Amino acid sequence: MSTNPSTSTAFDTARAEGRAALVGYLPAGFPSVEGSVEAIKVMVDAGCDVIEIGMPYSDPVMDGPTIQAAAQQALEGGIRTTDLMRVVEAVAATGAPTVVMTYWNPVEHYGGSRRTGRSGVELFAADLASAGGAGLITPDLTPDAGGEWIAAADEHDLDKVFLVAPSSTPERIAMTTAACRGFVYATAVMGVTGARTTTSDLAAPLVARTRETTDLPVGVGLGVSNGDQAAEIASYADGVIVGSAFVRALLDHPDDLPGGLRALRALTEDLAAGVRRA
């Protein structure tokens, strides 16, 4: 059984400091496997409390064009799930709780049957825990369809982060939060991921509705691109989740990793100051 810390520990630390936690996303293998490790370590050093590592996928129905471009670059570079585990291990070694965001298909088809006859889900959970990962964010898996994952995650003390949305009914929110461990992911806007010039007016009511059903931290994602927006969301949420803006910082510096890392550090520091300003 895993003894990896839950992401809730990072939220608890942030709460004790009177602020929201900053959750930063980057796909594994972007701009390369080693480059993604280097970039994420910069994000941790500059103020990210929790790291969300994306598993690049060929049919990313929830991702906007920025994250799709990064995922495609990683896929073209030959990223494999074994590389994902290497990235998780390197990032978890920093001490930052590290979760994987992945569509369900790669987990279900992780090479289970060829090793000890275990299912892909069981093997993925075991390998993720062994690598030091804290858990999974599963955007296209709902708790009522996720029994096998819930059982495997519970066996290895892994976080189960499911999503709630502005369209979720009260009953759906209650069912979802009851199945979560670590934190609850509240999608602030309807639609795909991507940095936006303004945050959604649907986010605060969704956080309030979610808190009626759980004591778990509630993180808000989809759309945050600067410290001012981070401060706005941090005024009512337990965590601010940022993805596309981090990816864009690297995409804007093709073939210039040092320049991309400098941009990434500056953005992280701005966002980290934002969650503290709130």
C-alpha positions in Angstrom: 0.0 0.0 0.0 1.3 3.5 -0.9 2.3 6.0 1.7 2.3 8.9 -0.8 0.9 12.1 0.6 -2.5 13.2 -0.7 -2.9 16.5 -2.5 -5.0 17.5 0.5 -1.8 18.1 2.5 -0.8 20.9 0.1 -4.3 22.4 0.4 -4.1 22.2 4.2 -0.7 23.9 4.2 -2.0 26.7 1.9 -5.1 27.1 4.1 -2.9 27.4 7.2 -1.1 30.3 5.4 -4.4 32.0 4.7 -4.4 31.5 0.9 -5.5 29.2 -1.9 -3.2 26.6 -3.3 -1.7 27.0 -6.8 -2.1 23.8 -9.0 0.1 23.8 -12.2 -0.4 21.6 -15.2 2.0 20.6 -17.9 1.9 17.5 -20.3 4.6 14.9 -19.8 6.9 14.8 -22.8 6.4 18.5 -23.7 8.6 20.0 -25.0 10.5 16.6 -24.4 10.5 14.1 -21.6 13.5 15.7 -19.9 12.3 19.2 -20.9 9.0 18.6 -19.1 10.8 17.5 -16.0 13.0 20.6 -16.1 10.0 22.8 -16.7 7.8 21.4 -13.9 10.7 21.7 -11.4 10.8 25.4 -12.3 7.1 25.6 -11.6 7.5 23.9 -8.2 10.5 26.2 -7.3 8.6 29.3 -8.4 5.5 28.6 -6.3 3.2 25.7 -7.5 1.9 23.8 -4.5 0.5 20.8 -6.5 1.6 19.5 -9.9 -0.8 18.1 -12.5 1.0 16.1 -15.2 -1.0 15.5 -18.3 -0.8 12.2 -20.3 -0.8 13.2 -24.0 -3.7 11.6 -25.8 -4.6 11.4 -29.5 -8.3 12.4 -29.0 -8.4 15.0 -26.2 -12.0 16.0 -26.2 -11.7 18.4 -23.3 -8.5 20.2 -24.3 -8.4 23.4 -26.2 -5.9 24.2 -29.0 -3.0 25.2 -26.8 -2.9 21.9 -24.8 -3.7 20.0 -28.0 -0.7 21.5 -29.7 1.6 20.5 -26.7 0.2 17.0 -26.5 0.6 16.5 -30.3 4.3 17.6 -30.0 4.8 15.1 -27.1 3.1 12.3 -29.1 5.3 13.1 -32.1 8.3 12.9 -29.8 7.3 9.3 -29.0 5.9 9.8 -25.4 4.8 6.5 -23.8 3.1 5.8 -20.5 6.4 4.5 -19.1 7.8 8.0 -19.8 4.9 9.5 -17.9 5.8 7.4 -14.9 9.4 8.6 -15.2 8.2 12.2 -15.1 6.0 11.6 -12.1 8.8 10.0 -10.2 11.2 12.9 -10.9 8.6 15.6 -10.0 7.3 13.7 -6.9 10.9 13.7 -5.7 10.7 17.5 -5.3 8.1 16.9 -2.5 5.2 18.5 -4.4 2.1 16.3 -4.5 1.9 15.1 -8.1 -1.3 14.0 -9.8 -1.8 12.7 -13.3 -4.6 14.1 -15.5 -5.5 11.5 -18.1 -8.3 10.4 -20.3 -9.5 7.0 -19.3 -8.5 4.9 -22.4 -4.7 4.9 -21.6 -5.3 3.7 -18.1 -7.7 1.0 -19.1 -5.3 -0.3 -21.8 -2.1 0.1 -19.7 -0.1 -3.2 -20.3 -1.7 -5.2 -17.5 -2.4 -8.6 -19.1 1.2 -9.1 -20.1 2.4 -8.7 -16.5 1.1 -11.0 -13.8 -2.4 -11.1 -15.4 -3.5 -7.9 -13.6 -5.8 -5.5 -15.4 -4.4 -2.3 -16.9 -6.2 -0.3 -14.2 -4.8 -2.3 -11.4 -1.3 -2.1 -12.8 -1.5 1.6 -13.6 -2.5 2.3 -10.0 0.3 0.2 -8.6 2.9 1.8 -10.9 1.7 5.3 -10.2 1.9 4.8 -6.5 5.3 3.2 -6.9 6.5 6.3 -8.8 5.4 8.6 -6.0 2.2 9.9 -7.6 -0.6 11.1 -5.4 -3.5 10.2 -7.7 -5.5 10.8 -10.9 -7.7 13.5 -12.3 -10.1 11.7 -14.7 -12.0 14.2 -16.9 -13.9 11.7 -18.9 -14.6 9.1 -16.1 -17.5 9.6 -13.7 -17.7 7.9 -10.3 -20.7 5.8 -11.3 -18.7 4.4 -14.2 -15.4 4.3 -12.3 -15.8 1.3 -9.9 -12.6 -0.4 -11.0 -10.5 2.7 -10.7 -12.0 3.6 -7.3 -11.1 0.1 -6.0 -7.6 0.3 -7.3 -7.1 3.8 -6.0 -8.3 2.9 -2.6 -6.0 -0.1 -2.5 -3.0 2.2 -3.1 -4.1 5.3 -1.2 -4.3 7.3 -4.4 -6.4 10.5 -4.8 -9.5 10.2 -6.9 -10.2 13.6 -8.4 -13.5 13.8 -10.3 -15.0 16.9 -12.0 -18.1 19.0 -11.3 -19.4 21.5 -13.8 -21.8 24.4 -13.8 -24.4 22.1 -15.4 -24.1 19.5 -12.6 -27.3 18.8 -10.7 -27.1 18.9 -6.9 -27.5 15.1 -6.8 -24.7 14.8 -9.3 -22.4 17.0 -7.3 -23.1 15.1 -4.1 -22.4 11.8 -5.8 -19.2 13.1 -7.3 -17.7 14.7 -4.2 -18.6 11.6 -2.2 -16.3 9.6 -4.5 -13.4 12.1 -4.4 -10.2 11.9 -2.4 -7.7 14.7 -2.3 -9.8 17.5 -3.8 -12.7 18.2 -6.1 -12.0 19.7 -9.5 -14.6 22.4 -10.4 -14.6 23.4 -14.1 -15.3 27.1 -14.1 -16.5 27.4 -17.7 -18.5 25.2 -20.0 -16.3 24.1 -22.9 -12.7 23.1 -23.6 -9.6 24.3 -21.8 -7.8 27.5 -22.6 -6.6 30.8 -21.1 -9.2 33.5 -21.1 -9.3 37.2 -20.6 -11.9 37.0 -17.9 -12.9 34.3 -15.4 -16.3 32.8 -15.4 -19.1 34.1 -13.3 -20.3 30.5 -13.0 -17.3 29.5 -10.8 -18.2 31.0 -7.4 -21.7 29.6 -7.3 -20.4 26.2 -8.4 -17.8 26.3 -5.6 -20.5 27.2 -3.1 -22.8 24.4 -4.3 -19.9 21.9 -4.1 -18.9 22.9 -0.6 -22.5 22.1 0.5 -21.7 18.5 -0.1 -18.1 18.0 1.1 -15.3 19.2 3.3 -12.7 18.4 0.6 -10.8 21.4 -0.9 -12.4 22.7 -4.1 -10.0 23.7 -6.9 -11.2 25.8 -9.9 -9.7 25.2 -13.3 -10.1 26.3 -17.0 -9.2 29.8 -18.0 -6.8 31.3 -15.5 -3.9 33.1 -17.2 -2.5 35.7 -14.8 -2.1 36.7 -11.2 -5.1 39.0 -11.2 -7.4 36.2 -12.3 -5.7 33.9 -9.8 -6.4 36.3 -7.0 -10.1 36.6 -8.1 -10.6 32.8 -7.9 -8.5 32.5 -4.8 -10.9 34.7 -3.0 -13.6 32.0 -3.0 -11.8 28.7 -4.0 -9.4 26.5 -2.1 -7.2 26.0 -5.2 -6.5 27.8 -8.5 -5.7 25.3 -11.4 -3.7 26.7 -14.3 -2.8 24.7 -17.5 -3.0 26.4 -20.8 -1.1 29.6 -19.7 1.9 27.4 -18.6 1.8 25.5 -21.8 1.6 28.7 -23.8 4.8 30.1 -22.1 6.7 27.2 -23.6 5.0 27.1 -26.9 5.9 30.8 -27.4 9.6 29.8 -27.2 10.0 27.0 -29.7 13.5 25.6 -29.8 14.5 27.9 -26.9 14.0 25.9 -23.7 16.0 28.4 -21.5 13.8 31.3 -22.8 10.7 29.2 -22.2 11.8 28.3 -18.6 12.3 32.0 -17.9 8.8 32.8 -19.1 7.5 29.9 -17.1 9.2 31.1 -13.9 7.9 34.6 -14.4 4.3 33.4 -15.0 4.4 31.0 -12.0 5.7 33.8 -9.7 2.9 36.1 -10.9 0.2 33.4 -10.3 1.7 32.5 -6.9 1.7 36.1 -5.9 -2.0 36.3 -7.0 -3.2 33.4 -4.8 -1.4 35.1 -1.9 -2.8 38.6 -2.7 -6.4 37.3 -2.3 
